[in-house]
Amino acid sequence: MHLILTWFLLSVAVWLTAAILPGFKVTGFWGAIKAAAVFGTLNWLLGWFFFAVLSIVTLGIGYVLAFITHWIVMAIILKIADKLSSSIEIKDFRTALLGALIMTGIDSLIQHFAGVPHW
């Protein structure tokens, strides 16, 4: 049940981000649900790998500045999701960076007010 709720809340965050940010588009709310599924799966499969690689490449500074590293990883995964899914379209990497920041903020607020515990 927690997974479905988290997926739905991420879908809302994707949908609201698309409404706020020019160059970040989803094909309706169902498109946001599909995009959230692709993004969530990629984040689960590849997020730790990209985080580790960026931490090593930056000689540990990426690990110390984990927020920035996670932000960049989310932007990379958003661009990969853009290429894999027709439900989401992101103009460029700058838009992906802004989208990742907005999505994180919206998702955190929604999860906080919905009372969803973080694992």
C-alpha positions in Angstrom: 0.0 0.0 0.0 2.9 2.4 0.8 4.4 1.8 -2.7 1.1 2.7 -4.4 0.6 5.8 -2.3 4.2 7.0 -2.9 3.8 6.4 -6.6 0.5 8.4 -6.7 2.1 11.3 -4.7 5.1 11.3 -7.1 2.6 11.4 -10.0 1.0 14.5 -8.5 4.5 16.0 -8.1 5.3 15.3 -11.8 2.0 16.7 -12.9 2.4 19.9 -10.9 6.0 20.3 -12.0 4.8 20.1 -15.6 2.1 22.7 -14.9 4.7 25.1 -13.3 7.9 24.6 -15.4 8.0 25.5 -19.1 9.8 22.9 -21.2 8.7 20.1 -18.8 5.6 18.4 -20.3 3.5 15.3 -19.5 0.6 14.0 -21.5 -2.1 14.6 -18.9 -2.4 13.0 -15.4 -2.2 9.5 -16.8 1.0 10.5 -18.5 2.2 11.8 -15.1 1.4 8.4 -13.6 3.3 6.6 -16.4 6.2 9.0 -16.1 6.3 8.6 -12.3 6.4 4.8 -12.8 9.3 5.0 -15.3 11.2 7.6 -13.1 10.6 5.6 -9.9 11.8 2.4 -11.5 14.9 4.0 -13.0 15.6 5.8 -9.7 15.3 2.4 -7.8 17.5 0.6 -10.4 20.1 3.2 -11.2 20.0 6.0 -8.6 22.4 4.4 -6.2 24.8 3.6 -9.1 24.9 7.2 -10.4 25.2 8.5 -6.8 28.2 6.2 -6.2 29.9 7.1 -9.5 29.5 10.9 -8.9 30.8 10.5 -5.4 33.9 8.7 -6.6 34.5 11.0 -9.6 34.3 14.1 -7.4 36.7 12.4 -5.0 34.2 12.2 -2.1 33.0 15.8 -2.4 29.8 14.4 -4.0 29.2 12.3 -0.9 29.7 15.2 1.4 27.4 17.4 -0.6 24.8 14.6 -0.9 21.9 16.9 -1.6 23.5 18.4 -4.7 24.6 14.9 -5.9 21.1 13.5 -5.5 19.7 16.5 -7.3 22.0 15.9 -10.3 21.2 12.2 -10.2 17.5 13.0 -10.3 18.0 15.3 -13.3 20.0 12.6 -15.1 17.3 10.0 -14.4 14.6 12.5 -15.6 16.4 12.8 -18.9 16.6 9.1 -19.2 12.9 8.8 -18.4 12.3 11.4 -21.1 14.1 9.2 -23.7 12.4 6.0 -22.6 8.8 7.2 -22.3 6.5 9.1 -24.6 4.6 10.4 -21.6 7.2 12.9 -20.5 9.1 15.5 -22.5 11.9 17.6 -21.1 13.5 20.3 -23.3 17.1 20.2 -22.0 19.2 19.3 -19.0 18.7 22.7 -17.4 15.0 22.1 -17.4 15.6 18.6 -15.9 17.7 20.2 -13.1 14.9 22.7 -12.3 12.3 20.0 -12.7 14.1 17.7 -10.3 14.3 20.5 -7.7 10.7 21.4 -8.1 9.6 17.8 -8.0 11.6 17.1 -4.8 10.1 20.1 -3.1 6.5 19.3 -4.1 6.9 15.6 -3.3 8.4 16.4 0.1 5.6 18.8 1.0 2.9 16.4 -0.2 4.4 13.5 1.7 4.8 15.6 4.8 1.2 16.8 4.8 -0.2 13.4 3.8 1.7 11.8 6.7 3.5 9.3 4.6 6.6 8.0 6.5 9.9 8.0 4.8 11.8 4.6 4.8 
